[in-house]
Amino acid sequence: MKILGRGFITVRPKQAFVDWANQQDDEFQIDLNAEPSVYLIEEDFFEVDPIIESKYKMIFECELAAVSDNEDGFPEIKMSVFKEWFSLEVGSTVIDLEE
């Protein structure tokens, strides 16, 4: 077991993202219980909001690209849409359980 010097942002879909994702491909369907994504960030941060502000565009684009490669169908990449489409959890302890 090893403690990594990294923080994390866990990203879970909300209904707006689920609705958009399910419209992109009839064979690719998700629901609110879809597996979350985890993004590693720097370990030392003092406030959550500046971290989210600096990372949300990259995270949003990754989440959209995981569903579709048609960027013309992507929503506008802005914080208000991001908050409507995803719930977040931020933490500062990442432990690697592998040897």
GUMIFI-545969 format. One record per residue (C-alpha): residue number from 0; x negated, z negated, y. Coordinates in steps of 0.5 Angstrom, whole numbers, plus 500, padded with zeros to 3 digits. Each point is the difference from the previous one (the first is absolute). Example, Ala and Ser with C-alpha at 12.3 -4.5 7.8 and 13.67 -1.06 7.14 Angstrom:
REM residues 2
(rec 0 (475 484 491))
(rec 1 (498 502 507))
REM end
This chain:
REM residues 99
(rec 0 (500 500 500))
(rec 1 (497 502 507))
(rec 2 (503 499 507))
(rec 3 (500 506 504))
(rec 4 (498 500 507))
(rec 5 (507 504 502))
(rec 6 (507 499 502))
(rec 7 (506 504 498))
(rec 8 (506 503 503))
(rec 9 (506 501 495))
(rec 10 (505 505 501))
(rec 11 (507 500 497))
(rec 12 (505 505 501))
(rec 13 (506 499 504))
(rec 14 (507 504 499))
(rec 15 (498 505 506))
(rec 16 (493 502 496))
(rec 17 (504 500 493))
(rec 18 (505 505 503))
(rec 19 (495 505 503))
(rec 20 (496 500 494))
(rec 21 (506 501 495))
(rec 22 (502 506 504))
(rec 23 (493 503 500))
(rec 24 (500 502 492))
(rec 25 (506 499 495))
(rec 26 (495 498 495))
(rec 27 (496 495 504))
(rec 28 (505 494 501))
(rec 29 (498 493 502))
(rec 30 (504 494 502))
(rec 31 (499 493 504))
(rec 32 (497 497 493))
(rec 33 (494 506 501))
(rec 34 (493 497 499))
(rec 35 (497 498 507))
(rec 36 (494 503 502))
(rec 37 (494 496 502))
(rec 38 (495 501 505))
(rec 39 (493 497 501))
(rec 40 (498 498 507))
(rec 41 (495 495 503))
(rec 42 (500 493 498))
(rec 43 (499 497 507))
(rec 44 (506 501 504))
(rec 45 (503 495 505))
(rec 46 (507 503 502))
(rec 47 (504 505 495))
(rec 48 (503 504 506))
(rec 49 (494 504 502))
(rec 50 (498 501 493))
(rec 51 (507 503 498))
(rec 52 (499 504 507))
(rec 53 (493 503 498))
(rec 54 (502 502 493))
(rec 55 (507 502 500))
(rec 56 (499 507 501))
(rec 57 (495 501 494))
(rec 58 (505 496 496))
(rec 59 (506 504 502))
(rec 60 (497 506 498))
(rec 61 (497 498 494))
(rec 62 (507 498 498))
(rec 63 (503 506 502))
(rec 64 (495 505 496))
(rec 65 (501 496 494))
(rec 66 (507 503 500))
(rec 67 (499 507 503))
(rec 68 (495 504 502))
(rec 69 (505 504 505))
(rec 70 (498 497 507))
(rec 71 (505 504 503))
(rec 72 (505 495 497))
(rec 73 (497 494 502))
(rec 74 (503 495 505))
(rec 75 (497 499 507))
(rec 76 (494 495 499))
(rec 77 (501 494 504))
(rec 78 (501 493 499))
(rec 79 (507 499 501))
(rec 80 (501 505 494))
(rec 81 (495 496 496))
(rec 82 (503 494 501))
(rec 83 (507 503 498))
(rec 84 (497 503 494))
(rec 85 (495 494 497))
(rec 86 (500 493 499))
(rec 87 (493 497 501))
(rec 88 (496 494 497))
(rec 89 (493 499 503))
(rec 90 (495 495 497))
(rec 91 (493 498 500))
(rec 92 (498 498 493))
(rec 93 (498 506 494))
(rec 94 (498 498 494))
(rec 95 (497 504 494))
(rec 96 (502 498 493))
(rec 97 (496 505 497))
(rec 98 (493 498 498))
REM end
